């Protein structure tokens, strides 16, 4: 058995947790990328048809694919969708999907797929199994849902990664913006890149007000409402952030891998991504938090710490919050937050001493 250094063993563990490959395959792949996990994963995403990836797939079996795509979509959203799109979809079907939408806002290939499948749109709430008639809005939402299903025969009540990418694009949502996670919260997505019929219909149907959101154009307009709400409603922002924990953590795990957590923090706590701007002119809080966590903590993020990082950001955003006078040693903050506050104070003290000397 080969002998690996501690850092190499850690890289193998990370790579296998993301891809579900065997350790021997992970080691060989990492070795070809200088034992850099991020570079190895990026190379998969940027070259989906590469010989390396095909070797991994052939050695690991098809069971490797769904797990890899689900987790990788959590880590680097757009590249994961790109990877899944190119590997799973035949070239002819890919080409047809790149056509312009028709006047109804439904992709031409989606219409062709629905027609070819022989499946009619559902007239009732759950796959046509209910005997109770539903409202026109529910029917419209059901038909809309049908247009984006990846496999109507095998999964009539599910939109998978392929259909989700098309749907999100058509309602004007970028994969790496907070509004994407607001949609996941609204429609109670079980994972990123997956929608279920019941939650999709109820989420859009039960919005407050007199308007109905049973068309792509109306849903697209509502995305603007969500973006505005994220920037002005602290309680709502907190709700979306906390809900994202279940989307960020791998299935069956209780914590979010550090690298994944960093990706989500960089999205949630930057205004350019539709989140809260944590960095200020006086202190680069987000940069400092990531520097501290990657160098000093290096641990997966459990639910309590995930939630409290959100609280920390909002606390610092309060008037006078940047001076940290609200923090006390006997407070109820997690140890990681306590250590971070001390880390910032030491940084500030060092900067002050340097200024005094100069």
C-alpha positions, 0 to 999 in steps of 0.5 A: 500500500502506498505511503501518503503524507498527512496532507495527501491523505486529507486531499484523498479524503476530500476528493472521495467525499465529493466524488465517491470514487475509490481512494486508489482512483482519487490518489491517482487523479490528485497526483496528476494535479499536484495533490490540489483538490480544487484544481482536480475538481475544476479540471473535471468541470472545465473538461467534461469530455476528458480522458481522465474523467471517462476513466474515473467514470468507467472505473467507478461505475454509473453510481458515481455520477449522481452523487458527484453531480449533486455535491459538485453542484453545491460547491461550484454551481454553474460549472457543475451544471455545465458538467452534468449537461455535457456528460449526460445529454447526447450531442443531438439533444444538447444542440436542440436545447440551445434553440431559442424559446418560443413565444410561450416562453417554453424551450422548443426542445422541452415541447418536443420532448413532452410531445415525443414522450406521449405524456399529457400534462397533469390535470390534478395536483399529484401526477393525476392521482387525485380525484379532486379537481383543482383550480386553474392556477394549480393546473397551470402550475402543474403544466408548467412543471411538466415542461421541465421534467427530465424524465416524465416516465420515470420521475413524473413529479421531479425536475432534475438538474438538467431541467432545473438549469433551463427553468432557472435561466428562463426566470432570470436567476443566476446559479451563483446568486442568493436569489437562486437559494431564495427560490430553493427556499420558496419551493422547498427544494430537497437539494440544489438542482432539484424541484418536486411537484407538490412544493413547486405548486404550493410554493408559487400558489400560496404567495401573499396577494391577489396575483397568480404566479403560474407563468414564466413571465410572472415568476420572473417578475417575482424574482425581482421582489425576492432580490429586493426583499433579500436586501431590505428584510433582515429576517427574510435574509436570515431565513434563506441563509439558514435554509441553505444549510441543508442544501450545502451539506452532503446527503447523509452528513451533519456538517458542511465541508469547509470549502463548500461553506466558504463558497456559500459565505462568499455568495451570501455576504457580498452585495454583488451576489445579491447578499449582505455586504460584510466587507466595509471600508474600515474592515474586510470582515469577510476576507478576515473570516475566511482567512481565519477559518481556512488557516485556524479552524479548518473544520466542517461547519455544523448547523449551530456555527452556520446559523451563528455566522449569519448572526455575527454578520448581522450583528457587525452590520448594526450601528457601532457593531464594527467596534466589537464592544458588544462581544463578551467572553461569557457570551453565547457565541460558538468558540469559533466566533470567539476565536475570530473576534480575538483574531480580529482584535490582534490584527487591529492591535498589530496594525495600530502598533505598526502605525505608532512606530512609523 
